[in-house]
């Protein structure tokens, strides 16, 4: 029997895996577009998108082609050398954004780690050792390294691992007065998600981001936008900052950038980038030719007017249909978000039951996400077929009917 023929089942997870996850009771084995099939052959509609990762759905033929072509040329060469896919992707990201320099790594956490290290290095070099404070928002999420999880404002993820890094403060999101009271000339950076994803799909207001930019300028602090979840077309622009017209000093991107292949990027300016001189930061796999070839193909498909218009149209379609379900069944009280990052906020009677909605949806053949206990999150493919939207929402309606019948 070959290695690939070794039989495995969901129960094996409980025997051989570290128990830091609690995966669903089925094992997906095949997918195409926005349809997924499990070991039993059951078909599911995917509104989760690998947590906003599968920007073009599953097994998009252009991405399969890019990966296969690169796999026959060059897999890994390390950063002792550079490579063509890395340079092409970097040039295209620079052309499409405010950035002038790019650093590649493998995950959103690594991109945020690099951004935070850059901010502290810039402050140290320009202003001295006392300027090191980082301010982030309560209920934010910036990754799972010890530094990034400590910077994020969710103690449930950072407590229990010993002393936390010093010089990190948290203030309420969308509260400019609270930030103004906290920020000082010791602040080296403010890091924010333009839309708080994990804690409820909560967009920043225009006036808030404009005010944050002004406060950062006043105190010589860098503004970092964590666009790990909102980037690469998810909101209907290539990056969410482009909706607001508020330019960060550093931007982090991951998730949808690789369309399912692990890659992340930190984008910044020429002047700031010079503070990460040779040897100050690094990564073994960052800028991997396979990842960059796939990501470059993703970018070429996503970053055009047709795709972005399609995201906006699908967003409106989703929102209107979800609002209809909210009116008819009373489970949702609000639909918020931007583009195809949407959150259906549970009504008062259903608060805390997002997990139950997900389980009921899965029983009807629909894959969903939650953003905290009170919000059902939708992050489907940016090019999801309307027939799949209709079928998925029909399955969601059956799930809601099932829940109400059991209530």
N, C-alpha and C positions, 0 to 999 in steps of 0.2 A: 504493500500500500504506500503510495506517495504521500508526501507531507500535505499536499493540497487535498487529499482524500481522507485525511484524518477527520472523523465525525466530531462535530461540536454542536452544543445546544446552549440555550440561554442559561441553563442550570450550571454550566461550566464556569460562568462568570463568578458565581458564589464560591467556587472551589479554588480558582487560580488567580483571580484579580484582587488587587488591593481594594477594599470596600469603600472607597471615597466617592463612588458613583452608585446610583440606584437606577440602572437602565430599565426601559420598558420590558415587558414580558415576551416580546417577539424579537427576532433577529432579521433585519433587512439583508437581503443578499443580492438584489439587483434593482436598478433604477434607470429611468429614462425620462428626461424632461422633469415634470412635476409628479410623476407616478413612481411608486416604490413597491417592490414585492418582497414578502418575507419568506422564510424557509418553507412555509406551508403552501406558498403560491398565492396568498391573499394579497390583493392590491390596495394600496393606500394613496391618498392624495397628500402631497407634501406642502403645507403652508408654513413649515418651520425653516426650511432652507438651510439645515445644518447650523442653526442659530445665525442666520443672516450671512452665511458663508457661500452657499451655492448660488452665486449671483446670476448665473445663466442656467440654473437647473442642473440635473444630473446628466453626466456623460454627453455634454454638448459636443457635437461632432467637430467643431472648430478647435475646441480645447483638447479633445482626444488626438486630433491631427498634430497640434502643436507639441503635445507631450511625446507622442510617438516619434515624431521627426527629431526632436531634441534627444530623446533616449537613444537614438541610433548614432548620435554624434558625440555628445559629451555630457556626463552626469555631474561629476563633482571635481573641482580642481583646487579648491581652497582660496582664501584671500591673499595667499602669497602671490597669486596671479589674478588677473581680471579675466573677464570673458565677454563675448559678444552679447548674449541675451541680457546680462546685467546692464551693460552700457546702453543698449537700446531702450530698455524699460526705464532707466533713470532719465534718459533724454526725453522720453515721452511724458513722464510725470512732471518734469521741470517745465516742459512746454505747456502743459495743461493746468498748471497751478501757479501760486505765488512763489513757489520754491525755486531755489537755485542750486541746491545740493541735496543729495539723497543718501541715506544709510539703510541698507537692507538687513533684515533679520528674519525670524521664523514665526513669530506670534505677536499678538497685540501687546502682551505683557512685556516682551523684549523690546518692542518699539517704544513703549512708554518708559521702560527702564532707561533706554538710551536718551530719550527726551529729557527725563528728569536729571540724569547725570550731566547732560549737556548744559542744562539751565544752571546747575550748581557750578560747573566748571567756568561758565561765562562770568557768573557773579564773582567767583573767587578770583579769576584773572583780572577783572576790571575794577572790582570794588573792595576786595579783601575778604578775609575769612568770616567776618560777621554777617555777611549777606548770604544766607542759606535757607531761609524759611520758605516752605512750599505751602500754598493754600489750595485746598480742593473743596468740593461740595459734599455735604452730607448726602448719604445714599448713592454716592457715585461708585463707579466700578472701573478699575484701570488695569486689572490683571491679577495674577496669582503668585508672582514672585513676592518675597517678603517686603521689599521696598514698595512695590506698586500696591500690594494689598493693604499696606499701612497708610499709603497716601489716600487710597479710596476711603470713603466715609461710611464703611459698614463694619462695625466691630465684630459682628458674627463671623466674618471671614478672617479677621486679623488677631482676635484675642486667642490666648492659649498657646502662643509660640514664643513667649519670653518678651524681653524688652524690645520696644519698637524703635525704629529710627527717630532721632530727635529732629526738631525743627519742622514738624508737620502740623498744620492747623486745618480745621474744617468749619465751614459756614454753610447756612442753608442755601440751596439752589434757588436761583431767580430772586434773590434778596440782595439788592445792590447795597443797601444801607449796612447790612451785616458784613459784607466784604469790605466796605469803606472803613468800618470800625476795626477790622482785623489787619488790613494791609498796612505795611510800613516800609521804611527804607531798608529794613532787614529782609524783606520779601524778595526772593530771587525769581519766583514763578508762581503763576496761577494756572492750574490745570482744570479744564472743564470738558464735559461732553456737550456739544451743542443740543443734543437730545439725550437725556438720561435714559439709557436703554434697560439695563437689568432691574432698575428700581421702579419701572412703571411707564416707560415710553413717554417721557415728559419733556416737551420742547422748551428751550430757552426763549424768553421774549426778546424782541428786537432791542428794546431799550436796555435790557439787562446786559446783553453782549456788548452793545455800544459803550455802556457805562464801565464794564469790566476792562475793555480796551483802554479807555481813558485813564482809569485808575492805574493800570499797569504802566502806561506811559509816564504818568506823574511820578511813580515811585521807581522807575527804571527796573521794572520787573518784566519778565518774559511771559507772554500769553501762549499757553499750550492748548491746542484743541485735540482731544482724544476723539478721532473719527474712525476708530476701529470698527464700530458697528454702523455708523452713519455714512461711511465713505463708499466710493466707487459706485455711484449712481443710486444708492439705496433710497435717497430722499428725493430724487428727481433732478438733482444736479450732481456733477461728479463728486463734489464734497459739499457738506452742509453749510460750511462757512460762506459759500458762494450765494446761498439764498439770502443770508443776512448782510452781505457786503462788509463783514468784519474780518479783517485779515489777522491770523495768528502769527507768532514768530516761529513756532514749531507746530507741526501737525503729524499725528501718527495714524497709520493706515494698516489694516490687516484684513481679516475675515474675507470679505468679498473680493479683495484684490487678486487672490489666486483662484477664485471660483471653485474652491475645494482642495486646492494644493496649498500646503502651508507656506506662507510668505507674509512678511510685514515690511513696512517702510517708515522711516522717520524723515520728514521733509522739513527743510529749513533754509535760511538765507546763506549767502556766501560769507558774510561777515561773521555770523554765529558759528558756522561750520568750522571755521579755522581754529576754534578752541578745542576741537577734538583732533589733536595732532597725532601723528603716528605713535601707536602704542597706548593711547589713552582709553580706547574701547575696542572691542572686537567681537567676533562670532565665528564659529567654525563653518556653519552651514549657510549663513546669510549671504544672499546674492548667488545662491546655487543656480546653475544654468537651467535645470529642469523647471524649478519654481519660476524663474524670471521669464522663461519662454512662454509658460502658460499664462502668467500674469499679464505679459505684454499683449497676448491675444485677447484676454479678457478686456483690457483697457481699450483695445482697438474696436471692440464690439460695443462696449458700454458708452464710451465717450463720443457720442454723436447725437445730433438733435432728434433723430428718429427714435432711438432707444429711450432717451430722456422723456420725450413726449409720451411714449408708451407707458413709462412708469407713472407719469402723472395721470394718464387716462385710467390705468388700472387702479391707481390709488382712489380716484373718485368713484369708480365702480364698486370697489371693495367697501369703501366708506358708506356709500348709499345703501348697499345691501345689508351691511352690519347694523346700520341705523334702523332699517326696516325690522330686522330680527330683534333689536332692542325694544322697539315699539310694541311688537307683537308678543314677545315673551317676557319682557321685564327683567331679564337676567343682567343686561348691560345698561348702564346709565349714561355712558359717554364713549365716543370713539375719538381718539387723539393720536397724534403722530404726524408724520410727513412722508410722502411718497409711499413706498412699500415697507415702511417700518411703522406699524400701526398697533395701538393698544386699545382693546375693548375693556373699559373699566367696569368691574362688577357692581351691580346695584347694592344698596345697603343690606338687603336680605341675603345676598350671596357673597358678602365680604369674606375673604379668607378661603374661598372655595375654588380658586383658579385650578388647583390640582385636580379637583373633581371634574371640572369641565374638560380638562385634557384627557382624563381617563375615559370619560363618556365619548369624547370625540374619537379616540383611538378605537374604541369598540365599534364605531361606525365607519372605520377606515379613513380617518383623518389625522394627520400629524400637525400638532399645534405646539406653541411655546407658552410659558408664562413669564411675566416680569414682576416678580413678587407675588404674594398670595392673593392680590386683589385685581390683577390685570392679566387678561389673555392676550398674548402677543402674536402678531402675524408678521412673518419675514420671508415671504415666498420668493421664488425666482423672479427676477426683474422682467423676464420675458414669458412668464407663465401664460399658457393659453387660456382664453376666456372660457372655453368649455371646461377646463380644469377648475377655474374659479367657481363656475356655476355648480359643478358637481361637488366640490369641496364645501361650499356653503350649504348645499342641500344636505350633506352629511352632518354639518354642524347643526343645522336646524333639527335633524332627527335626534342628535345628542341632547340638545336643549329640551326637546319634548320628553325624552327619556328622563332627564334630571327632574323636570317639573312633575312628571308622573310619580316619581319616587319621593318627592318632597312631602 
